[in-house]
Amino acid sequence: MFSLIITLVFIIFAIVFAVQNSDVVDVQFFFWKLSWPLAFIVLIFFALGLAIGLLAVLPTVVRKHRKLAHERKMRESLEKNHINSNEEDV
């Protein structure tokens, strides 16, 4: 329920931002020149920044996930060996 409320508040803020910043602005980058609403340009660059940030973190997340999976397998193997050695002692 809490995440739903946070999502609704975020959507309301995004709508208010878009309505208040609907002026068309010119963006020039090398040979390209775009004339789009300011809110749309901010949204595009926010999404690009988010994507670049996620791609930058992705190798670390994958490496930690693999290490965790390996450690789980090692723990299961050690537990299985420990249980088998206890059964042999009895």
PASEBA-1860 file (N, C-alpha, C; in nm, 3 decimals):
! residues 90
1> MFSLIITL> 0.083/-0.119/0.000/0.000/0.000/0.000/0.087/0.125/0.000 ~ 0.197/0.120/0.077/0.285/0.236/0.086/0.348/0.267/-0.050 ~ 0.390/0.163/-0.122/0.451/0.186/-0.253/0.351/0.241/-0.353 ~ 0.225/0.204/-0.340/0.121/0.259/-0.427/0.105/0.409/-0.403 ~ 0.106/0.449/-0.279/0.092/0.591/-0.245/0.212/0.669/-0.299 ~ 0.331/0.615/-0.280/0.452/0.681/-0.330/0.446/0.693/-0.483 ~ 0.402/0.589/-0.550/0.390/0.592/-0.696/0.290/0.697/-0.741 ~ 0.176/0.705/-0.675/0.075/0.806/-0.710/0.128/0.947/-0.689
9> VFIIFAIV> 0.198/0.970/-0.579/0.256/1.102/-0.553/0.358/1.137/-0.661 ~ 0.442/1.040/-0.699/0.540/1.063/-0.804/0.472/1.097/-0.936 ~ 0.366/1.027/-0.970/0.292/1.052/-1.094/0.230/1.192/-1.092 ~ 0.174/1.230/-0.980/0.115/1.364/-0.968/0.221/1.471/-0.987 ~ 0.337/1.454/-0.922/0.446/1.550/-0.939/0.493/1.556/-1.084 ~ 0.501/1.441/-1.150/0.544/1.437/-1.290/0.445/1.510/-1.380 ~ 0.316/1.494/-1.354/0.214/1.563/-1.434/0.221/1.713/-1.412 ~ 0.234/1.756/-1.287/0.245/1.899/-1.257/0.370/1.956/-1.323
17> FAVQNSDV> 0.482/1.884/-1.316/0.605/1.929/-1.380/0.586/1.944/-1.531 ~ 0.523/1.845/-1.593/0.502/1.849/-1.738/0.412/1.964/-1.780 ~ 0.309/1.991/-1.701/0.217/2.100/-1.735/0.286/2.236/-1.718 ~ 0.365/2.251/-1.613/0.430/2.379/-1.587/0.550/2.404/-1.678 ~ 0.605/2.300/-1.739/0.723/2.314/-1.824/0.694/2.266/-1.966 ~ 0.585/2.314/-2.021/0.546/2.271/-2.155/0.602/2.363/-2.264 ~ 0.681/2.463/-2.226/0.740/2.552/-2.326/0.836/2.475/-2.415 ~ 0.834/2.509/-2.543/0.923/2.444/-2.640/1.060/2.509/-2.631
25> VDVQFFFW> 1.163/2.425/-2.621/1.301/2.475/-2.616/1.380/2.411/-2.728 ~ 1.486/2.481/-2.769/1.574/2.430/-2.873/1.695/2.365/-2.807 ~ 1.727/2.246/-2.853/1.845/2.175/-2.807/1.930/2.148/-2.930 ~ 2.056/2.194/-2.923/2.146/2.173/-3.035/2.263/2.089/-2.987 ~ 2.290/1.980/-3.060/2.399/1.889/-3.027/2.466/1.849/-3.157 ~ 2.588/1.896/-3.178/2.662/1.877/-3.303/2.577/1.922/-3.421 ~ 2.532/1.827/-3.504/2.457/1.863/-3.624/2.306/1.859/-3.604 ~ 2.263/1.811/-3.490/2.120/1.798/-3.465/2.067/1.922/-3.395
33> KLSWPLAF> 1.947/1.959/-3.430/1.878/2.067/-3.360/1.734/2.021/-3.339 ~ 1.694/2.014/-3.213/1.560/1.967/-3.178/1.481/2.079/-3.111 ~ 1.354/2.083/-3.137/1.264/2.177/-3.070/1.152/2.096/-3.006 ~ 1.168/2.070/-2.878/1.072/1.988/-2.804/1.035/2.056/-2.674 ~ 0.924/2.013/-2.613/0.888/2.067/-2.481/0.996/2.033/-2.377 ~ 1.018/2.127/-2.287/1.121/2.111/-2.185/1.099/1.985/-2.102 ~ 0.975/1.956/-2.064/0.946/1.839/-1.981/0.987/1.710/-2.053 ~ 0.965/1.704/-2.183/1.001/1.585/-2.260/1.152/1.568/-2.266
41> IVLIFFAL> 1.224/1.677/-2.284/1.371/1.671/-2.288/1.426/1.627/-2.153 ~ 1.373/1.682/-2.045/1.417/1.641/-1.912/1.389/1.493/-1.890 ~ 1.273/1.446/-1.932/1.237/1.305/-1.918/1.334/1.215/-1.997 ~ 1.367/1.256/-2.118/1.460/1.177/-2.200/1.596/1.167/-2.133 ~ 1.648/1.280/-2.085/1.781/1.277/-2.024/1.779/1.207/-1.888 ~ 1.669/1.212/-1.819/1.656/1.135/-1.694/1.662/0.986/-1.726 ~ 1.589/0.943/-1.828/1.588/0.802/-1.867/1.726/0.759/-1.915 ~ 1.795/0.842/-1.992/1.929/0.809/-2.037/2.025/0.796/-1.919
49> GLAIGLLA> 2.017/0.887/-1.824/2.102/0.880/-1.706/2.075/0.755/-1.624 ~ 1.947/0.721/-1.611/1.910/0.600/-1.538/1.964/0.476/-1.608 ~ 1.951/0.471/-1.740/2.000/0.356/-1.816/2.152/0.345/-1.806 ~ 2.223/0.456/-1.818/2.369/0.454/-1.808/2.411/0.411/-1.668 ~ 2.343/0.460/-1.566/2.374/0.420/-1.429/2.352/0.272/-1.406 ~ 2.241/0.220/-1.457/2.213/0.077/-1.441/2.316/-0.008/-1.516 ~ 2.354/0.035/-1.636/2.455/-0.039/-1.711/2.591/-0.034/-1.641 ~ 2.620/0.075/-1.573/2.747/0.086/-1.502/2.751/-0.007/-1.381
57> VLPTVVRK> 2.638/-0.030/-1.317/2.631/-0.113/-1.197/2.613/-0.261/-1.231 ~ 2.564/-0.290/-1.349/2.530/-0.426/-1.387/2.644/-0.527/-1.371 ~ 2.767/-0.498/-1.414/2.874/-0.598/-1.395/2.896/-0.635/-1.249 ~ 2.888/-0.539/-1.160/2.906/-0.567/-1.017/2.794/-0.654/-0.965 ~ 2.672/-0.626/-1.004/2.557/-0.705/-0.959/2.569/-0.849/-1.009 ~ 2.606/-0.866/-1.134/2.619/-1.001/-1.190/2.731/-1.077/-1.119 ~ 2.843/-1.010/-1.096/2.956/-1.074/-1.028/2.917/-1.117/-0.887 ~ 2.848/-1.031/-0.813/2.806/-1.066/-0.677/2.702/-1.178/-0.678
65> HRKLAHER> 2.615/-1.178/-0.777/2.515/-1.284/-0.788/2.582/-1.419/-0.812 ~ 2.681/-1.421/-0.901/2.753/-1.546/-0.929/2.829/-1.594/-0.806 ~ 2.892/-1.501/-0.735/2.966/-1.538/-0.614/2.872/-1.595/-0.509 ~ 2.756/-1.533/-0.492/2.658/-1.581/-0.396/2.608/-1.721/-0.432 ~ 2.582/-1.743/-0.561/2.537/-1.876/-0.606/2.645/-1.981/-0.579 ~ 2.770/-1.946/-0.605/2.881/-2.039/-0.579/2.891/-2.070/-0.429 ~ 2.879/-1.968/-0.346/2.887/-1.988/-0.201/2.771/-2.072/-0.148 ~ 2.653/-2.056/-0.206/2.538/-2.139/-0.166/2.564/-2.286/-0.199
73> KMRESLEK> 2.619/-2.310/-0.319/2.650/-2.448/-0.358/2.754/-2.507/-0.264 ~ 2.855/-2.428/-0.230/2.959/-2.477/-0.139/2.899/-2.509/-0.002 ~ 2.809/-2.423/0.047/2.746/-2.447/0.178/2.663/-2.574/0.174 ~ 2.585/-2.592/0.068/2.503/-2.712/0.055/2.591/-2.837/0.051 ~ 2.702/-2.829/-0.021/2.794/-2.943/-0.028/2.854/-2.973/0.108 ~ 2.895/-2.870/0.180/2.952/-2.890/0.314/2.848/-2.946/0.411 ~ 2.724/-2.896/0.401/2.618/-2.948/0.488/2.591/-3.095/0.457 ~ 2.589/-3.130/0.328/2.564/-3.269/0.289/2.677/-3.359/0.339
81> NHINSNEE> 2.801/-3.314/0.327/2.914/-3.392/0.376/2.910/-3.405/0.527 ~ 2.869/-3.300/0.595/2.860/-3.304/0.741/2.752/-3.402/0.787 ~ 2.637/-3.401/0.719/2.529/-3.493/0.755/2.573/-3.637/0.727 ~ 2.639/-3.661/0.616/2.686/-3.796/0.583/2.791/-3.845/0.683 ~ 2.879/-3.757/0.725/2.981/-3.799/0.820/2.919/-3.827/0.958 ~ 2.813/-3.755/0.995/2.743/-3.782/1.121/2.672/-3.915/1.117 ~ 2.616/-3.952/1.002/2.545/-4.079/0.989/2.644/-4.196/0.998 ~ 2.762/-4.178/0.946/2.861/-4.284/0.952/2.914/-4.304/1.094
89> DV> 2.918/-4.199/1.172/2.968/-4.207/1.310/2.870/-4.282/1.399 ~ 2.742/-4.281/1.367/2.641/-4.343/1.452/2.639/-4.488/1.433
END
